[in-house]
Amino acid sequence: MVSLATNLVKCLKQLGCKKAFGIPGKPIAPLILEMDNQGIEFVLSRHEGGAGYMATGYALQNQSLGIAIGTSGPGGTNLLTAAGQAKAFNAPVLFVTGHPSLRDNGKALGQDSSLFGTDLVQLFKPLTLFSARIDDASLLESYLQHALQKALTGKMGPVHLSIPVDVLGEEMPSIEMPSWEIADNPISANLGAVHKKLESAQHPVLLLGKGVHRSKAYQEVIQFAEYWQIPVMTTPGGKGTFPTQHPLSLGSYGLGGTTAADGYVKEGIDLMIVIGTRLSDMSTAGLTPELYPKQLVHFDQDSTFVGKTLQLDTLLVQGDAKQNLTYLLSQYPPRMDVAKRDLSSYWIEENKHQALIANNDVANGRLSTATVMQKLRDCLPDHTVVFGDDGSHTFYGIKYFDIKEPGTFYFDDVFGAMGHGLGLAIGAAMAEPDVPIVCFVGDGCLMMHGMELSAAVDQHTNITIVVFNNGMLDMVDKGMERMAGKSVGGKYKYGIHAAQFGESLGMDSTRCQTLEQLETAMKHALENEGPNVVEVLTLKDEIPPTLKRS
């Protein structure tokens, strides 16, 4: 006989889990101690939300289960935003929260997580694919299997288990997690109809979302676009799924979009093929009804939002994008008269604009964020993985930061919690220490979850945090100014000196006010083992590429 905690940790190890992220507390202490006994490293975050973000980044980079742990009551509620962010990324994260002793249910308890207090099971339900409390050790095997199957198969995503402290210690027979292969992603029956639409299309376009990241369908997308000579645009969340300099690339569309993409769409689209995106307002900004495509094909695991944003007859290709594209390519060859497309004319204005941006240097000791993004691309290796935090700074990246290798840029255009990129990048750096990991973060996002840099120091992660500091919540400030004629609450009276902040936590930190300083700082950061802060003072009055949304 062994404890429930022993069995749970053994099953997680069986899945290859090597790290868990969280903050200790009495109700979860038995679980953390058992992880230590069995060789799963417990990574101490500075806030449970940061732990959830780290577990999400770890899961995305490692393509495995992430684990986030919080104690009962506020420890659990602090994890809720991270669960919502993990769900937006379809990241397989197991959130485990503590609970006071089950035998005391109904009494007045500190940090009560039951229906008499803060009911964590109910709070996690809309933010996860499965949320349950294990009230008896005999339920572990069944509930854990339900949770893991939801997390790791199908559309994937976060799950939650609440376990009372006395149940964690209950004795039970040793269990083995059965090997189950239920990730059977059927091929859509609509691929023949897709082929017919492709054969008649004259002015088609591909619009890629972050679902391409989830399915790792990078090469299949490139092959599909090349076979049929279909121009490619990416949503903000789809940034990083397609090389920017590919001959068929139109860059990004929506917020942070290029004039190349806008120009192509304005000529009229007869067939839009959407892959792995909900078509949020950020993704479709600028796509007015008169510009709607004549036909729409939507590849997606989840049909919830298909046909909702664009009120058009839509052909759904449900299932895994990688498998469906592979089958489409193998069974339906392109017609013989597909002509090679030359998109260079669409890039003329964008290239002129970017050349002008490149000449923007310093104004009053501050740099153009657009120029900084171009310089960062020159400084970073092609295989650098970038996590963009929420804010206008990342939309500059979406517009100006070239993608050399697919799968190297992550941004969420659905949930968008400020500060999440820091945790994702730290978790990713712990998953793959030898891969250069960079986080683009604004000063506002840094002040949301910047204390997690201390965890990066403790773990000696090879990570570079690039802080874009203009002393305001830029996207909100400029948007409010445009919509209402004035901004209220968008500027800091006294901001942050990010380099000094990083130094205070033990990070190698530099503040940059010229491109030469930035280049030197990035070179040092890439050569330096351990975490680094590179702060860039950016222009306060630069207009961000985020004002298309009404």
Secondary structure, 3 states (H helix, E strand, C coil): CEEHHHHHHHHHHHCCCCEEEECCCHHHHHHHHHHHHHCCEEEECCCHHHHHHHHHHHHHHHCCCEEEEECCCHHHHCCHHHHHHHHHCCCCEEEEEEECCHHHCCCCCCCCCCCCCCCHHHHHHHHCCCEEECCCHHHHHHHHHHHHHHHHCCCCCCEEEEEEHHHHCCEECCCCCCCCCCCCCCCCCCHHHHHHHHHHCCCEEEEECCHHHHHCCHHHHHHHHHHHCCCEEECCCCCCCCCCCCCCEEEECCCCCCHHHHHHHHCCCCEEEEECCCCCCCCCCCCCHHHCCCCEEEEECCCCCCCCCCCCCEEEEECCHHHHHHHHHHHCCCCCCCCCCCCHHHHHHHHHHHHHHHCCCEECCEECHHHHHHHHHHHCCCCCEEEECCCHHHHHHHHHCCCCCCCCEECCCCCCCCCHHHHHHHHHHHHCCCCCEEEEEEHHHHHHHCCHHHHHHHHCCCEEEEEEECCECHHHHHHHHHHHCCCCCCECCCCCCHHHHHHHCCCEEEEECCHHHHHHHHHHHHHCCCCEEEEEEECCCCCCCCCCCC
